[in-house]
Amino acid sequence: MSGEKTEAPTAKKIKDARKKGQILKSKEIVSSCIIVILLSLLLSLSSFFIEHFLSLFAYLQDSSLLDFQTAKARIVPHIWHITINILLPIIIITILIIVLSHLAQFGFLLSPSSLKPDIKHINPIAGAKKIFSLKNLLEFFKSLLKVIFIGFIVWFVIKGNINFFFHLPKCGLKCIPIFIGQLLTQLTIICILGLIIISILDYCLEYHFYIKQLKMSKEEIKKEYKEMDGNPEIKGRRKQLHKEHKHAFGVSIAAKALYF
């Protein structure tokens, strides 16, 4: 049937959808970028973080013989200093990653129509359909698989380093930086490979749903072409009149030439 939406969306349809805030985007690309870059950051700055943590332990050890109030006055400012030094760059980088990953996917977009209140959003029947839609069920299973995947990675890395765990108390504080660096390296490499695969699959899935949402019927495509190029019948009539006028003009010139 001509009313069935079986045709791929036209460039105009995609452009109009973008104006309304309907864009192709993958949440997994954003979250994967955050995880991968933060892990890489932790790996590259692991010695910096470990140095701060060790200085905190040293402060705690030095303050163990002091009374509570004196120890508190000495330790709390140091904890705040370490927390700010560690968390502030992570927070700033996370914000930059979110902004850049969104811009990389669909550029700068400000759609006033997407901000308008819609009565459909408070419709309980429409809301129930949305909750139990195929896309949301896939989102749930995707999140579940992601949790299982991360849990498997952590288990795999810990299992591979279990012997090092047992020897760590004998080795002392000097082995902690080496051990943490080794764990972070393994976690980062495996996570990067896994998250790249997840992001590619998620983007393909989002592309499928995006195109499906924007699919058009043959009648809609014809109507769009009519709006862009004009009615074909009128357009054909114009061509015919133009040909007739051209032919009449040619005959008139020929007649004048013969007359002279």
Contacts in CASP RR format, 6 or more apart in sequence:
PFRMAT RR
TARGET T0000
AUTHOR 0000-0000-0000
METHOD contacts of the structure
MODEL  1
MSGEKTEAPTAKKIKDARKKGQILKSKEIVSSCIIVILLSLLLSLSSFFI
EHFLSLFAYLQDSSLLDFQTAKARIVPHIWHITINILLPIIIITILIIVL
SHLAQFGFLLSPSSLKPDIKHINPIAGAKKIFSLKNLLEFFKSLLKVIFI
GFIVWFVIKGNINFFFHLPKCGLKCIPIFIGQLLTQLTIICILGLIIISI
LDYCLEYHFYIKQLKMSKEEIKKEYKEMDGNPEIKGRRKQLHKEHKHAFG
VSIAAKALYF
2 217 0 8 1.000
2 218 0 8 1.000
2 219 0 8 1.000
3 217 0 8 1.000
3 218 0 8 1.000
3 219 0 8 1.000
4 217 0 8 1.000
5 215 0 8 1.000
5 216 0 8 1.000
5 217 0 8 1.000
5 220 0 8 1.000
6 215 0 8 1.000
6 217 0 8 1.000
6 218 0 8 1.000
7 215 0 8 1.000
7 216 0 8 1.000
7 217 0 8 1.000
7 218 0 8 1.000
7 220 0 8 1.000
7 221 0 8 1.000
8 211 0 8 1.000
8 215 0 8 1.000
8 216 0 8 1.000
9 17 0 8 1.000
9 211 0 8 1.000
9 214 0 8 1.000
9 215 0 8 1.000
9 216 0 8 1.000
10 216 0 8 1.000
10 221 0 8 1.000
10 224 0 8 1.000
12 224 0 8 1.000
12 228 0 8 1.000
13 214 0 8 1.000
13 216 0 8 1.000
13 224 0 8 1.000
14 214 0 8 1.000
17 23 0 8 1.000
17 214 0 8 1.000
18 106 0 8 1.000
18 109 0 8 1.000
18 111 0 8 1.000
19 111 0 8 1.000
19 113 0 8 1.000
20 111 0 8 1.000
20 113 0 8 1.000
20 114 0 8 1.000
21 109 0 8 1.000
21 111 0 8 1.000
21 113 0 8 1.000
21 114 0 8 1.000
22 210 0 8 1.000
22 213 0 8 1.000
22 214 0 8 1.000
23 105 0 8 1.000
23 106 0 8 1.000
23 109 0 8 1.000
23 210 0 8 1.000
24 105 0 8 1.000
24 106 0 8 1.000
24 206 0 8 1.000
24 207 0 8 1.000
24 210 0 8 1.000
25 102 0 8 1.000
25 105 0 8 1.000
25 106 0 8 1.000
25 206 0 8 1.000
26 105 0 8 1.000
26 199 0 8 1.000
26 202 0 8 1.000
26 203 0 8 1.000
26 206 0 8 1.000
27 202 0 8 1.000
28 142 0 8 1.000
28 146 0 8 1.000
28 195 0 8 1.000
28 198 0 8 1.000
28 199 0 8 1.000
28 202 0 8 1.000
28 203 0 8 1.000
29 101 0 8 1.000
29 105 0 8 1.000
29 199 0 8 1.000
29 202 0 8 1.000
29 203 0 8 1.000
30 97 0 8 1.000
30 98 0 8 1.000
30 101 0 8 1.000
30 102 0 8 1.000
32 195 0 8 1.000
32 196 0 8 1.000
32 198 0 8 1.000
32 199 0 8 1.000
33 97 0 8 1.000
33 100 0 8 1.000
33 101 0 8 1.000
34 94 0 8 1.000
34 97 0 8 1.000
34 98 0 8 1.000
34 101 0 8 1.000
35 191 0 8 1.000
35 195 0 8 1.000
36 188 0 8 1.000
36 191 0 8 1.000
36 192 0 8 1.000
36 195 0 8 1.000
37 93 0 8 1.000
37 97 0 8 1.000
38 90 0 8 1.000
38 93 0 8 1.000
38 94 0 8 1.000
38 97 0 8 1.000
39 184 0 8 1.000
39 187 0 8 1.000
39 188 0 8 1.000
39 191 0 8 1.000
39 192 0 8 1.000
40 188 0 8 1.000
41 89 0 8 1.000
41 90 0 8 1.000
41 93 0 8 1.000
42 49 0 8 1.000
42 184 0 8 1.000
42 188 0 8 1.000
43 181 0 8 1.000
43 184 0 8 1.000
43 185 0 8 1.000
43 188 0 8 1.000
45 89 0 8 1.000
46 177 0 8 1.000
46 180 0 8 1.000
46 181 0 8 1.000
46 184 0 8 1.000
47 177 0 8 1.000
49 86 0 8 1.000
50 176 0 8 1.000
50 177 0 8 1.000
50 180 0 8 1.000
52 82 0 8 1.000
52 85 0 8 1.000
52 86 0 8 1.000
53 82 0 8 1.000
54 173 0 8 1.000
54 176 0 8 1.000
55 78 0 8 1.000
55 82 0 8 1.000
56 78 0 8 1.000
56 79 0 8 1.000
56 82 0 8 1.000
57 173 0 8 1.000
59 74 0 8 1.000
59 75 0 8 1.000
59 78 0 8 1.000
60 75 0 8 1.000
63 70 0 8 1.000
63 71 0 8 1.000
63 74 0 8 1.000
63 75 0 8 1.000
64 71 0 8 1.000
66 74 0 8 1.000
120 126 0 8 1.000
121 127 0 8 1.000
130 136 0 8 1.000
135 209 0 8 1.000
138 205 0 8 1.000
142 202 0 8 1.000
142 205 0 8 1.000
146 198 0 8 1.000
149 194 0 8 1.000
149 198 0 8 1.000
150 191 0 8 1.000
153 187 0 8 1.000
153 190 0 8 1.000
153 191 0 8 1.000
154 187 0 8 1.000
156 190 0 8 1.000
157 183 0 8 1.000
157 186 0 8 1.000
157 187 0 8 1.000
157 190 0 8 1.000
158 165 0 8 1.000
161 179 0 8 1.000
161 182 0 8 1.000
161 183 0 8 1.000
161 186 0 8 1.000
164 179 0 8 1.000
164 182 0 8 1.000
167 175 0 8 1.000
168 175 0 8 1.000
168 176 0 8 1.000
168 179 0 8 1.000
216 224 0 8 1.000
226 232 0 8 1.000
229 235 0 8 1.000
END
